[in-house]
Amino acid sequence: WWTSRRVGTTRAPGLLFTGSFVVRMAVLLGGLWLVTRGRLVGTAVAVIAIRVSRRFVVNAVRRAP
């Protein structure tokens, strides 16, 4: 949301989107790594669950009137 609101006011929107993506992924993966205590399999399962959940939410929002 923050990135989308500022994309029209920046001179480098690609850099803004890329930077925002990198920061969000670092926070997400860092948090998952802490929650799963560094277990690679647990982290991978959590990432897959997040991706599947995101797909369901996106589809539900698209169908909303």
Residue pairs with C-beta under 8 A, 6 or more apart in sequence:
2 20
3 16
3 17
3 20
6 16
7 13
7 16
7 17
10 16
28 50
29 43
29 47
32 43
32 46
32 47
33 43
35 46
36 42
36 43
36 46
